Amino acid sequence: MIRDIRLQNFRSYRDESFEFSSAVNIIVGPNASGKTNLLEAILMLARGSSYRAKDVELVSFNEPWTRLDAHTESGMRILKLMLEPQTSKTYELDDKVYKRLSLQHTLPVVLFEPNHLQLLHGAPDQRRTYLDDLLEQTHGGYATLLKQYRRTLAQRNALLKRSHRPTNEELFPWNLRLSELGAVIARRRAELCTILNEKINSAYKDISHTATETSLHYKPKLPLDSYETSLLHKLEHDLPVDVFRGFTAAGPHREDFEVLFDGRLAEETASRGEVRTLVLALKSIELGILYEARGIKPLLLLDDVFSELDGARRRALTEHLASYQTFITTTDADIVLKDFASSSTIIPIQKDA
């Protein structure tokens, strides 16, 4: 739980402080007033990174640094980002300084922002990112694993684009490493999708109040039980095609998951309301997964999406939020207060914030 926060030279904030309740905090203000910036600051302190910008973009215009301070149940958290004399970022947790946050030093967070409503109909990389983001919060070392895979992939792609055609002998070290890392990623994603699939049907029905049968499945392009050898063989076999294209076409970076409504692909049949309900169901499942994995109740950040939900879906979501510290941004407090009147704290944001 975050008790309060101070923002200095962060985005649109020069020097502002806010206090939060342990229940629902409704951040109210007109468009472009800084509501999402405040949510982003909470996320930065909790996880150490933004969901929408690079670090250098977080510092207020013409300022050389930004700083965030917060009191939490476990103590003081401080983030310092310096642009001069060189870019650097440090974290202070109870007077101990870190250059990066390991999983044990982060706070679990479930974020729901408008782009998540494109989860079904958007590009496959959005769905891969969704899985990877949750895995980074539940499996120590997964973020490092993903970085190693992407680095190896980039190196192999660079070799594919060289003027002379590389041979499988030249690429073997990269093929082998890519296969080893890719197998771990694919299996982790498949395991997570199995967990989501076990819970998605009841969660969707709880929110939608319909009899729709919902399922979710990872779609690996290679057998999971022999992923390493299968991917290595495919990389070697498809070398001419990869050289022609200039990139690696096989591996977890090209895989996806699918959602079915009554046995049909949701991305082809789901209405806008069904998509909203599905995303809400996934977010409610995330809360439980993170709590079980980390032993800490996650923060829930809802960025400008509550007003898009009808009354039934808001009421259904309310039941899931009762025991979590929640931050909701909105331009219309009345909409949210109807569902949280007895347990909410209003945080007004002025236009010039």
N, C-alpha and C positions, 0 to 999 in steps of 0.2 A: 504493500500500500504506500502511496505517495501522499504525504501530509501537506506539503507546500512546495512551491518552486519559485525561483528567481531567475529571470532572463535578462542578460546584459548583452547588448549589441547582437541580438539573435533575430535574424530576419527583420520584421517590422518593429521589433521591440528594442527600445534603447535601454530602459531599466524599469522592469515591472515585476511585481510579485503577486502570487495568487495562493490562496489556501483552499484545500480540498477536503471534502467529506469522505468517509470510508464507503459510502454507498454510491448514489448516482449524482454526477456533477454535470449540469447542463450549461454548456458554454454558448452564450447567446450574443449575436451581433449581426450587423448587416454584412453583405458581401464585401470581401476585400478588407475586412476589419482586423484580421489576424487570428481568427478562430483556429484554422488549420495549422497555423504556425505554432500555436500553443500546444496543440495535439502532437505536432512533430517534435517539439522540445521534450515532451514527456517520453516519446518513443526513443529519442536520442539518449536520454538519461537511462532508460531501461535497457536498451539493447546496443547502444553505441553507434547506430547508423540510421539514416533517414530512408523512407520508402519512396522518396520522390526527387531527391537532389543529392549532388555531390557535396562533400564537406565544405568546400570553399564557397559554395553558394549560400551557406547558412549564416555567414557573417554579414552584418548590416553594411550597407553601401558606404564605402570610403572609411571603414573602420578596420583596424589591424587585428582584432581579436573578438571572440565571443566567449561567454561563460554562462554555464547553467549550474545552479545549486538547488538541491532538494533534500528534504528530510524524509526518510522512509522508516518503516518499522525496524529495519535492520541497521539504520544509522544514516550518516551523511553521504550524499553522492554529489560529486562535482565533475563537470566536464569542461575542459579548457581547449579551445581551438585557436591556434595562433597562425596568422598569415605572414608575419614579419618577425625576425629577419628571414625565416623560412617557415613553410607550412608544417605544423605539428599538432598532434591531438593527444591529450592525456586525460586520464580519469583518476579521480581521488575517491577512494572508498574508505571511510574512517581513517583518514590521514595516510593511507598507503597509496602510492602512485603506480599506475599501470599505463602502458602504452596501448594496450588493447584489452578488451573484455573477453575472458574465457567464458564458457557456458555457465559455470558456477557463479560468476560475478554478474550475470545479467538478470533482469527481472522478466519473467514470462509475460508475453503480450499477445492478445488477439486483436487484430486490426481489421475493421470493416470500412472500406472507403469506396467511393463511386466506381472506380475502375474494376472492382471485384464483381460488379454486376455484368461484366463482359466475360466472366470466367468460362461460361459454356460456349458462347458464340465467338469469343476472341481466338487469337492464334494459339497454337499448342504451347508456345513458350510461356504463356500466362499460366497454364495449368501445371507445367513443370516447375515454374517458380513457386506456385502455391504449395506444392508438395515439398520442395526443397526448403522453403522458408519454415515450414512446420518441423521438418527434420532437423534443421539447424538448432531449433529451440529444445529439441528432445533428445538428440544424440550427440554427445561430446565428440568432437573431432570431425563431424560431418561437414562443417563449413570449410575446414582445411582440406578435406578430401575433395570437395567440389572445386576449390581453387586449384588443386593439383591437377584435377582432370581437365579443367579449362585451359590451364597453362600447357599441358601436354598436347591437347587438341590444337591449340594455337600454333605450337611448334610443328606439329605434323602438317597442318594446313599451309604453313609458310614453306615447308619443303615441297609440297605439291605444286606450289606456284612458281618454283624456281625455273629458270630457262631450260635446264636440262631435265629430262624425265628421271625422277628418282626410282630406284629399284626397291624391291621388297627387302633386300639385304640392308640397304641404307636405312630403310624405315623400320626395320625390325625392333630396335629398342623402343621407339615411340609406339608401334603397334602393340607390343607386349605390355607396356605400361598403361596404355589407354584401355586395353582389355581388362587388366587387373582392377584398375580404378572404376571402370565402367560397370563391371559386374557387381561391385559393392553398392554403387549408386542405384542400379536397376533393382537389386534385391531389397534395398532399404525402401525404395518407393513402392514396390509391390507389397511389402509387409504393411506399410502405412495404408495403402489402398484397401487391403484386406480388413484392417481395423475400421476404416471409414465405412466400408461396405456393411460391416456387421451392425453399424449404428445408424446409417443414413435413412433406412426405411422407416424406423419408428420415429426418428427426429423429424423427418419430413411430414409424416402424418400428424404428429403433435402440433406442428405449426400451421399446416394447411387444412387440417380437419377434413381430409379427403381419403379415399381408399386407394389412391395411386400407389402402385408398387414401385419402389425406387431402388436402384442398385448402382454401384460404382466399381469400376474395374480398371486396373493398370493394363496397358496394352504393349508389353515388350515385343520387340521384333525378333528376338532370339530366345531360345529356351533358357529359363532362369537357372536350371540345375547344371547347365553346361555353358553358361554365358561367356566365361573367359575364353575357352577354346573356340566357341562358335564365333565370337566377335573377332578373335585373332584370324581365324580362317577367312571370314568375310572381308576384313580389311585387306588381306593379301589378295584374295580373289577379285575384289572390286577396284584394285589399284588403277587400271586404265580408266575406269569411269570417274574415279576421284580426281585423277590428274586432269581429265577433260573438264570437269566441273570446277576444279580448283579448291575443293573443300571435302571434308570427310563426311560421307553420307550415312554411316552406320554408327550406332552407339546410343547411349541414353539421352544425349542431347537432341535426338531426333524422335524420341518416344513420347507417348501421350497417355492420358486416361480418358475413359468415357463414362458417361452417366446415362442410365436407361430409365425411362418412364414407361411402366407397363410393357417392358421388353423392346421399346423403340428408343432410338437415339434421342436424348433430350435436346441436343444442340439443333436437331432438325425439327422438333415438334414443340419444344417448350415455349410457352407464352412469357411475356415480360414478368407477369405476376408469379409464374412458376419458377422462373429463374431467381427472382428475389427470395422466394421461399426456400429454394435449394441452398442459396448462399447463406441465408440465416441458419438453416439446419447445419451446414458445415461449420459455421462459426460457433454454434452451440456445442458441437462435438469437439471442436478445438479446445474449448474451455476445459472440458473434462479430460482430454488427452494430456494437456499441459499440466493440469493440476495433479494428475496421476503420476506423470513422469518426473515432475520437479518437486512435488510436495509443497508448492507455493501457489496460492490462488493467483491466476494471471490477471493483469489489468485488461480491461476491455475498452477499446477506442473505436467509437462510431463517428465517422467523419461525414457529416452532411448527407446521411442516407435515411435517417429516421422519418423524415417528412415524406419520403417516397413510398412508405409502407402504409397500407390501409389499417383501419382500426383493429381488425382481427389479428393481423400479423404483428402489430405493435404489442397487443396484449399477450400474444403467445411468446414473443421475445422477452417481454417483461418478466415472465416466470423464470426464464433462464438467467436473468441478470440479478435476481434478488440478492444473491450472496457474493457478488463480485463488485469491486470498485470499478465504476464505469464513467467514461467521459464521452459526452454526446455533444457534437457541435450542431447548431441549428440557427436559422434566421427567425424562427417562429417558436418561442418558448411555449406558447399555449398548446401546440400540438403535442409536445413531449410531456407537459405537465399533466395532461389528462390521464396519463398512464403512470406517472411517477410523483404525483402531488404530495404524497405522504413521506417520501424518502429521498427528496432531491434537494440539491444545492444549486442555486442559480449563480452563474459567473458571467456578469455582463462585460462585453468587450466593446470599447468605443471605436469609432470609425478610424481614428488616427493612430490606433495602436500599432 
